[in-house]
Amino acid sequence: MINLPIIGKQYSKRVNITKSTSRNALIHLPDDYETSDKKYPLLVFHCGSGETTVGSGKGAEALLTMGPARLINEGNKFQIRNPNTSEIEKFIVVSVQQDSTGYVLSPEQIVYIWENDPLLKDRVDTDAIFITGLSLGGRATCYFFEDSYADNCLSKVTALVPMSAQNKGTDSYSFNKINELGTPVWAFCGTKDDASFLNFNKKIEAFVKSANVTWYNAGHSGWHEQYKKMELYEWMLAQVKRNVKEPPKSSPVVIGESDTDDVEAEIIINIKGPAITESTTLQAGNITINYEIENL
């Protein structure tokens, strides 16, 4: 049994982002997490500056004001229909609280959470890992696909959803890595947002080939309305690409002479037109074929 404090219907704990550094987090687990050994889709949310410990003056409870943690507190269990399979997928949701209003977690630090936390390790479906965040957290999300930060982390995520991503003025962005991998991005930005936010999202729209930007009628806000839309999470699951093995191709049966005296073969014959007989014997060289015509 998991023995952790509960805040807003989620487990509250410190998660390591390096071996020696940790941050507050709220973690939502599927209802069958403790009774199964299944692996689940993972959604990681990076908070905005208003939800940091410095910006809010609060601990992990500040995460309940925005994003997926708020939805879970309001009763959303994050059980989402997968449009590829029509099955219901149950998400693990990790909402991380940054300490500072000026710095974000790096991609390496975010990846460290699910690869090392004892509650999450080995329980995440590595084909279905999604990163999102708003404002300050939107910038952290974008770092996954910006060349200066991406390194080897981009290949570990399935899709990215930055909300009103904040452009740090000193950053010079390039997007070669994501254009090479084609990792899906669905970005959101208000049409009345500040110029720096607008310009950065326009840059994403123009230069990230796998990105789509949704522009909505608001300023630097409106995130809750976007996170409420279940089609966002259905879109995430639609990006999951499983390795499907092609079924083996059947070898054709050649009727003719044979070096063996007895050959047995099962042949499916589709006959159009009137039935001949219900059972027939064919002789071809040394091969005798007995077949029956069914369902005529």
QUICOR-V670947 format. One record per backbone hydrogen bond with DSSP energy under -1.0 kcal/mol. NH is the residue of the N-H (numbers start at 0). CO is the residue of the C=O. Records with the same first field share a line. If there is no record, write none. Layout:
NH = CO ; CO
This chain:
6 = 9
10 = 26
11 = 4
12 = 24
14 = 22
16 = 20
17 = 20
22 = 14
24 = 12
25 = 94
26 = 10
27 = 92
32 = 29
39 = 122
41 = 127
42 = 91
43 = 129
44 = 93
45 = 131
46 = 95
50 = 47
51 = 48
52 = 97
53 = 98
55 = 51
56 = 52
61 = 58
62 = 59
63 = 60
64 = 61
70 = 66
71 = 67
72 = 68
73 = 69
74 = 71
75 = 70
79 = 88
81 = 86
85 = 81
88 = 79
90 = 77
91 = 40
92 = 27
93 = 42
94 = 25
95 = 44
96 = 23
109 = 105
110 = 106
111 = 107
114 = 110
115 = 111
116 = 112
119 = 116
120 = 116
122 = 119
124 = 39
127 = 124
129 = 41
130 = 158
131 = 43
132 = 160
133 = 45
134 = 162
136 = 133
138 = 134
139 = 135
140 = 136
141 = 137
142 = 138
143 = 140
144 = 141
146 = 173
148 = 145
149 = 145
152 = 149
155 = 152
156 = 153
157 = 128
158 = 128
159 = 183
160 = 130
162 = 132
163 = 187
165 = 134
170 = 167
178 = 174
179 = 175
180 = 176
181 = 177
184 = 209
185 = 159
186 = 211
187 = 161
188 = 213
190 = 215
191 = 217
192 = 189
197 = 193
198 = 194
199 = 195
200 = 196
201 = 197
202 = 198
203 = 199
204 = 200
205 = 201
206 = 202
207 = 203
210 = 207
211 = 184
213 = 186
215 = 188
217 = 215
220 = 218
225 = 221
226 = 222
227 = 223
228 = 225
231 = 228
233 = 229
234 = 230
235 = 231
236 = 232
237 = 233
238 = 235
239 = 236
279 = 290
281 = 288
283 = 286
286 = 283
288 = 281
290 = 279
292 = 277
